[in-house]
Amino acid sequence: MRLIALLDKKNEEQLRQIAKETLTNTAELPKGILTIAKRLSSDVPFLKEVFGPRIIIPLCKLLPKSRKKDAKPWISTEELKEFKQNCMAICHFIINDEKVVTIAVEEIVKVTELLAPFIIFRKEKQLQEAIISAIYKICSNH
């Protein structure tokens, strides 16, 4: 997305501001915020700069809903890559911003249920650690 690339223009603040406003306006469209959150989930600083802590809500909507306890979590390698990005962004916000913890608890009641299934992926140690840290922070703060 070329618009997102404009956010990288560190020495062109006016251009960056126009890009942020355009992303904010696009986010108001029915699927706009989900599309932007999905594209920017690998770049947490831009997510934070453009949308702030409330971006956690659409990031959580991008994760699969929890399944029945007996169901095995079948996720393709490609889906795992995408969900991992989203989980890592969610965890980063929860771990580093107290406002996000409050939003996670008050508005995304089952945020831990969305994150927890991704702990089982053994080869994803960084993801496991981030999720455990985020869940611990939520539990210890509320």
Disulfide bonds with the S-S distance in Angstrom:
none
